[in-house]
Each structure stands twice: as structure tokens, then as C-alpha cells.
């Protein structure tokens, strides 16, 4: 099943629009600004800069008539990534040092408070073995978010973070 997201230049789904059915590393050529978004199917991450860089926001199926006010984001949406549907086990290994070294913590379910669970507040690298995850810099799934798909993240900047501070982590299971 493919995903479908529509970006509109004006609030309430007005003005020029662009439909996207998958990943797009540079949306700038399709519209100048973005004030509303409709996700018709699937889940997407949108990014404020091209090539999946900058602030990241998770969008599930639904209408976002004035997403800037809802999410506190600017009108700059410059790339998007479709999150593939996944039905299986979830597993991530997190490390307190770069390059998957140091103390290892394993996660297979949601973690609303990283500090309470692991008695540490940051993660320098991780290996997402199964599933797709959202990492937040504050507890209870708040603050800046980062999308992690299967693969190795040798340092926190590999997932787009400015520091290794972790508040909470959840599995992306909402389709």
C-alpha cells in the first residue's frame, strides 16, 4: 500500500498544491510555502530542509489545516519521507558511546521515560535492528522528534540530533 500526502500553499487546503506518493528529497520546486497538509494514506515524516535535514515532524493520516500553529513549525517544508508499513518485531540497541560501543541498552517496546528506565539521559549511537521508531528529546513523547529506520547510527548526528539527549522513544505502529 502506497502513502499519499498533499501539500498546500495556503491554510485550509487552498492555493497551489503538490501530491506526493513517496520520498521526495527536495520539494522546493513544487511550492514556495506550505500552510496546510492532508495525509490521505500512510504515515510521513516532513523536514524543514532538503535531503531529510532539519526539524522533523511525524504526520499520520488526517488533515492539518494550519499545521504551523498546531506543530510550531515554519512554512518551510522542503522534503518528506514515507514511512513503510511494518508488522513484525521491534528491536533497537542503544549505546552510551559512538560507533556502537560502551554500555548497551536494548529496547523492544515503547519507552515513555528513557531516564527512569535506563538511568541515563543520552545515547551516542544505536542500531535499529527491526521496525521503525520515533525518538524524542523530552519524556512522554514530547519535544523534537527523530525518525529512525532500520540501520546503524554511529553518532547522534546520523539521526539528525544536535546532542545525544533522549527523553522517550516509541515504535511507529499507527497505520
C-alpha positions in Angstrom: 0.0 0.0 0.0 1.4 3.4 -1.0 1.1 6.5 1.0 -0.2 9.8 -0.3 0.4 13.3 1.1 -0.7 16.6 -0.3 1.0 19.9 0.5 -1.0 23.2 0.1 0.5 26.7 -0.1 -2.4 28.3 1.9 -4.2 27.4 5.1 -7.4 25.3 4.9 -6.1 23.4 1.8 -6.1 26.4 -0.5 -3.8 27.7 -3.2 -1.3 25.7 -5.2 -0.8 22.1 -4.1 1.5 19.2 -4.7 0.7 15.5 -4.3 3.5 13.1 -3.2 3.3 9.3 -3.0 6.7 8.5 -1.6 10.0 10.0 -0.6 11.0 13.4 -2.0 14.3 14.9 -1.1 13.6 18.4 -2.5 10.0 19.8 -2.5 11.1 23.4 -3.1 10.4 23.3 -6.9 6.8 22.3 -6.3 5.7 25.1 -3.9 7.1 28.2 -2.2 5.5 27.8 1.2 3.3 25.3 2.9 0.5 26.2 5.3 -1.7 23.1 5.3 -1.2 19.3 4.6 -3.5 16.4 4.0 -2.3 12.9 4.5 -4.7 10.6 2.6 -2.9 7.3 3.4 0.1 6.1 5.2 2.5 8.0 7.6 5.1 10.5 6.7 8.0 12.5 8.2 8.3 16.0 6.9 11.5 18.0 7.1 12.2 21.7 7.1 15.3 21.4 4.9 16.0 19.4 1.7 17.6 16.0 1.9 15.7 15.0 5.0 17.5 17.5 7.2 16.4 20.0 9.9 13.4 19.7 12.2 11.4 16.6 11.6 7.6 16.1 12.1 5.6 12.9 12.1 2.2 13.0 10.3 -0.3 10.2 10.2 -3.5 10.0 8.1 -5.5 13.1 8.6 -6.0 16.8 7.8 -3.7 19.5 9.1 -5.5 22.7 8.0 -3.0 25.0 9.8 -0.1 22.7 10.7 2.2 25.6 11.6 0.1 26.6 14.5 -0.6 23.0 15.5 3.1 22.0 15.5 5.0 25.2 15.9 6.8 24.8 12.6 7.7 27.4 9.9 6.2 27.4 6.4 9.3 25.7 5.1 8.7 22.1 4.2 11.5 21.0 1.9 11.5 17.2 2.0 9.3 14.3 3.1 9.8 10.6 3.6 7.1 7.9 3.6 7.3 5.5 6.5 6.7 2.0 5.2 4.1 -0.2 6.9 5.7 -2.6 9.2 4.2 -5.6 11.0 6.7 -7.5 12.9 9.0 -7.4 15.9 10.7 -4.2 17.1 14.2 -4.1 18.3 16.8 -1.4 18.9 20.2 -1.4 20.6 21.4 1.8 22.1 24.9 2.7 23.3 26.4 5.3 25.5 29.4 5.8 23.2 29.9 6.5 19.5 30.3 3.6 17.0 28.1 1.2 19.0 30.5 0.9 21.9 30.2 1.2 25.6 27.2 0.2 27.7 24.4 -1.3 25.6 20.7 -1.0 26.3 18.1 -3.0 24.3 14.6 -1.8 23.5 11.7 -3.8 22.1 8.8 -1.7 23.2 7.8 2.0 23.8 9.7 3.9 26.4 7.9 7.0 27.8 10.8 8.0 30.0 14.3 7.0 29.0 16.0 8.3 32.2 13.6 6.3 34.5 14.1 3.1 32.5 17.8 3.1 31.8 19.1 5.6 34.5 20.9 7.7 31.9 19.7 10.6 29.7 21.6 10.2 26.5 22.5 7.8 23.7 25.5 8.4 21.5 24.8 5.7 18.9 22.3 3.0 18.1 21.4 0.1 15.9 17.8 -0.2 14.8 17.5 -3.9 14.0 13.8 -4.2 13.5 10.9 -1.7 13.0 10.6 2.0 12.6 10.9 4.3 15.6 10.4 7.9 16.8 12.9 9.3 19.3 12.0 12.4 21.3 14.3 14.7 23.2 11.8 15.0 26.1 9.9 12.4 28.2 6.4 11.4 27.3 6.8 11.7 23.6 7.3 15.5 23.5 9.9 17.9 22.1 11.9 17.5 19.0 11.4 14.2 17.2 13.7 12.0 15.1 12.8 9.2 12.8 14.9 6.1 12.9 14.5 3.3 10.4 16.5 0.0 10.4 20.2 0.6 10.2 23.2 1.8 12.1 23.5 5.3 13.6 27.2 5.6 14.6 26.7 9.0 16.2 23.6 11.1 17.2 24.0 13.5 14.3 23.3 10.5 12.0 19.7 10.7 13.1 19.7 14.5 12.8 20.1 15.4 16.5 22.3 18.2 17.9 23.0 16.1 21.1 22.5 12.6 22.3 19.9 13.6 24.8 16.9 11.2 24.8 13.6 11.7 26.6 11.4 9.0 25.2 11.1 6.5 22.3 8.1 4.9 20.6 7.5 2.4 17.9 5.7 3.6 14.8 2.7 1.3 14.6 -0.1 3.6 13.6 -1.3 2.9 10.1 
